[in-house]
Amino acid sequence: MNDGAQNLNEKIPAEKALKELLLASIKEQRSQRRWKIFFRLCYLLVIIAVFFGIRSGLSHASDSYDKLKPHAALVTIDDEISAKSDANADDLIESLDAAFSDSNTMAVILSINSPGGSPVQANEVYNEMKRLRQAYPKIKLYAVCSDVCASGAYYIAAGADEIYVNSSSLVGSIGVLMDGFGFVGTMDKLGIQRRLATAGDHKGFMDPFSPENESDKLYLQSMLDDLHNQFINSVKAGRGKRLKDDPDLFSGLVWTGDRAVQLGLADGIGSVRDVARNFIKTDNIIDYTQKQGPLEGLMTALGSSSAKTFARVVGLSPAPHWQ
């Protein structure tokens, strides 16, 4: 009986040691597998980056060759106009400056597809367009609108010498918008009390959780009217006598391309290539729009999902997990 108990006691530590050895081996294999996946992912990223780099290099080489010949310089706005978007004033101004300053630029085409955005960003681009037109009087600036050229986007377009649209483009929306919500009634129903402390009579201006104040509404309206008048004056300065006398012209309505031409908001129907061929007399169009480099664009495209995958591979976070 004692011999059996002794054999059993000796057997249990042996099985435990074997089990620990097997678990250690499995962990080691998993770790090796993770590192293999990690290195393969790195190799794949390097190959993709090299591929895009070669492609970009070939494209730039071709562009550089064509750039040495007379050409139409293209700058594109294809996003909401905002300091945080691709259509931000700094990049657009840099693109326009590069386009105008090139000695082989015959004319500049600003291709626009945007619903509008920041009045400040639009105003900065508009003012730079006016400056460049004065600094380079021999270089004409065309705006070409595709799907949408509304609000702040049209503000910018009005700074061009001429504007061309598609028959089905949506153009105009010459107005200013500021919207929000009021939650006072909902809070009353839920029994929620708003506790707001301010220093300054109007520091809680248009607070969505407080009752509307008539003086605040009047002040807001006067501010929007000021911005609207700036918009109207800029359009009138850009379009001049081409604008028709229509009571709805600055009402905030949006127009089709055909109607925009009738109202004098645009000069005719045409695409980027139409303008280049028919007015600038060239098929050579060089894009000056500031863009991300190939590797930066690749990393942006991969996004946060790849970062999470990388973290899981190297064991920095559990998989799957809730966020």
C-alpha positions, 0 to 999 in steps of 0.5 A: 500500500505504501509502495503504491502511494509512493509510486502515485506521488512520483507519477503526479509530479512527472505528469505535471512536469510533462504538462508544463513542458508541453505548454512551454513548447506550445507557447514557444511555437505560437511566439515563433508563428507570431514573429513569422507573421510579423516579418512576412507583413513587414516584407509585404509592406516593403514590397508594396512601398517599393512597387508604389515608389517605382510607379510614382517615380515613373509617373513623375518622370513622365510628368516632369517631361511633359512639364517642360513643355507648355501646358495647362496647370490643374489644381483640384478641389475634391472635398469639403473645404476645411482646415482638416480636409485635403481641400484646406487653404494652405495646400490649395494656395501652395498648389496655385502658387506652384501652378502660376509660377511655372514658366511653362504654364499657359493657363490654370484650371481649378477643377471643383467638386465640393459642397462648400465648407469653411468661410475662412478657408474659402476666403483665403483661397479666393484672396490668393486667386485675386493676388495671383491673377494680378501678379500673373496677368498673362495667365488666365484662371478657369474654374471648372465645376463637376458634380457640385460647386456650392456655397464656399466652393462657389465662393472660390470659383467666383475668384476665377476669370471664367467658370464652366460647368456641366449641364447637370452640375449643382451650382450656387447656394450663395448663403450662410448656414449655422444649425444646431438643436435645442434640448430644453423640452426633452430635459424637462420631460426627463427631469434633468436640470441644466446648471450653467455658470458663466462670467460674461452676459453672453458667454452661454450664447446659443447654449442648446440646453438653455431656453432661446434668448431673443437677443442672442438670436438677433445677434446670431442673425446679424453675424450670419448677415455679415458673412452673407454680405461678404459672400455676395460682395465677393461674387459680385466682384468676381462675376461683375456685370455677367450676373443677371438681376434675379431676386433669388440669386443670393437666396441660398438656392442651388441651380443646375449648370444650365440655369447657372449659365443663364443667371450669369453664375457661370460662363458656359458648359465644359469639362476640364479637357474641353477648357484645355483644348478649346480655350487654352489650346493644349492637350497637355495637362499637368496636375499641381495639386498637393498630394500625399507621397506614395508611402504616406498614402499607403499607410493612410489607406492601411489605416488603424485596422492594420495597426490593430492587426500588427498589435495582435501579431506581436501580442500587444493586445488580445484578439478579438476584443471589445472597444 
